[in-house]
Amino acid sequence: MAKKNYVGKTLKIKEGTRVTRAGRTSARKTESLVTVRSQELARGGKIRVSWKSHGVTASTLI
């Protein structure tokens, strides 16, 4: 089965989602909309999406 392509699309990152930015992982305190810059296949068949956040690349699993 083909994986969905999220690049260039806007995703809603929900409150409490674990996000990695500048090598550190934290939980989002508020919902936010991001535009996906890249995606890759992660362990367990999940997809890791990346976007720019204040000039730094951030990523999360979806």
SVG drawing of the C-alpha trace seen along z (x, -y; Angstrom):
<svg xmlns="http://www.w3.org/2000/svg" viewBox="-5 -32 25 34">
<polyline fill="none" stroke="black" stroke-width="0.4" points="0.0,0.0 1.3,-3.4 1.9,-5.9 0.2,-9.3 2.2,-12.2 2.1,-15.1 4.8,-17.4 3.5,-20.9 0.3,-20.2 -0.8,-22.0 -1.3,-19.7 -2.7,-20.5 -0.3,-19.5 -2.5,-18.8 -1.8,-19.9 0.3,-17.3 2.0,-16.0 5.7,-15.1 7.8,-17.3 11.6,-17.2 13.3,-20.6 17.0,-21.4 17.7,-17.9 15.3,-18.2 11.9,-16.6 9.0,-18.5 5.2,-18.3 3.2,-21.0 1.3,-23.3 -1.1,-24.6 -2.5,-23.4 -0.7,-24.8 -0.8,-24.6 2.4,-23.7 3.3,-23.3 5.2,-20.0 8.6,-20.3 9.7,-16.7 8.6,-13.2 10.3,-9.9 9.3,-6.4 10.0,-5.8 9.9,-2.6 6.7,-0.8 5.4,-2.0 4.7,-5.5 5.6,-8.6 7.9,-11.3 7.1,-14.8 9.4,-17.8 8.7,-21.6 10.5,-24.8 9.8,-26.4 11.5,-29.8 14.3,-28.8 14.9,-25.4 13.7,-22.1 11.0,-20.4 9.6,-17.0 7.0,-14.6 5.5,-11.2 2.0,-10.9"/>
</svg>
